[in-house]
Amino acid sequence: MPNFKNDDNALYQILTQAKAIAVVGHSDKRDRTSYQIAQFLRKVGYTVYPVNPLVKEIDRQPCYPSLREIPGSVDIVNIFRRSEYLPEIIKEAICINAKTVWAQLGIWDQASAQKALDAGLNVIMDACIKVEYLRLGIGEAKSE
């Protein structure tokens, strides 16, 4: 089953073509990994939509209770929730026509991955989006 985690060309394409990333499980606590990675993604130029039903806004930006509430289109759904939440998140990602679902390190669910693939989505699981972005050298050509 294709998990693009080990395909550098696919990862590069996904990360360079994406403009908007929904961060599911985005925390408003600055010491949390989801907060720090979302900040990194904003800094390198992505539009980031925080998704967390328990938080109304993060750094004066609206936080959405679900993927369905996001007003714009989403290229990557970056997931910071435990694996048992993946089936529901994947279902929502398919509903909003996201192109890619990206589950962070340690997050993996075979059935959810297959469901996303069957719906035509790119799937990356058990990989950190920031680590891969930096490892692939994206953005280095356009930085100062």
N, C-alpha and C positions, 0 to 999 in steps of 0.2 A: 504494500500500500504506500503510495507516495506521501511521505512527509518531507516537505521541501527543506527541512532543517539541514540536510546534508547536501543540498544542491546550491552551491554558491551563485551560479548564474541566475537561478530562479529567485533566490533571496535578493540579489542585487536588483533585478527587474522589479520585484514587488516593492522594495524600499525606495527606488528612484522614481517609480511611476505614481506612487501614492501621494496624495495631498492631505487627506483627512483621516485621522485615526481616532476611533472611539476607545477610551481606556475604561474598561469595565472593572469595577472594584477600585476606582481612583479614590484614594484617601485624601482627606483634607489635613492630615498630620504630616508635617514636613519631614519627619524621620522615617516615614514609610517608603518602601521601595517603589510602590505605585506612584506616589507623589513625585519622587525624584526622577523617575523615568519619564513621566508625563512632562515634567519641566524640561528635561533634556530634549524630548521630541519637539516641544514648542520652540526651544532655542535654535534647533537646527532647521526650523521652517515649516513644520507640519501644523495644520489646524488640528487642535486636540479637543475632543468632546469628552468631558468627564461623565461617567455613568456610575451613579451610586444612589440608590433610593433613600438612603439615610442622610444625605447631605444636600442642602439646597444650592449652595454655591461654593466654589473654591477659587480663592484669589480674585474675587469679584466677577468670576465667570459662572454662568448658570451651570448647574450640575443636573443631569437628566436622570429620572428614575429608571428608565429603560432605553434600550437602543431605539425602540419605536418612537420615542419622544424627540429624538435628535432632528433639528430642522433641516440639516443639509445631508448630502450624500456622504457615505463612509466607505473608504477604501480598505482600511484594516481595522478589525476589531481585535484590540489587544487586551487579553484577559488576565486579570489578577484575582481570580476566584478559584476556590478549590475545585478539583476535578468533578465532584458530584454535581456542580452547578453547570457544567459544560452542556449537557443536553438542552437545557432551556436557553442558554446563551446562543448556542449554535442555531436553534430554531428561530430566534429573533434575528440573528445575523442573516439568515436566509431570507426572512421576511423583508428586511430593509435592503436587500440586494447588495450586501457588502461583497467585496471581491476576495478578501482574505480573512481568515481567522487565525490569530496568533496567540497561543497560550504560552504564558511565561514558564520559566524553569520549574520543573517539578510538576507541571500540570499536563495531564495526558488522559485521554479517554478514547479508546479504540472505536467504540460504536459512534460516538459524536464525530470523530474525525471522518469516519466512513460516510456518515450522513451529510457532512459538509461537502465532501468530495463528490458524492452522488448529486448534490445540488449545483455542482460546478464551481465551488469555492476553492481557492488555494488554502492549504492547511500547513501551518507550522505549529508544532507542539513541543513543549519541554525545551524552549530556547528563549533567551533574553533578547528583546528587540534592540536594546541599546548596545549590548555586546556585539551582536551581529552587524549592526550599523557601523560601529567603530572598526571591527575586524575587517570588514569589506572596504574600508577607506572611503565610504560615501561622504560627500561633502568636502573632502580634502581639496579637490580640484577647484571648488568655488569659494573656499574660505580665503581670508586675506592671503 
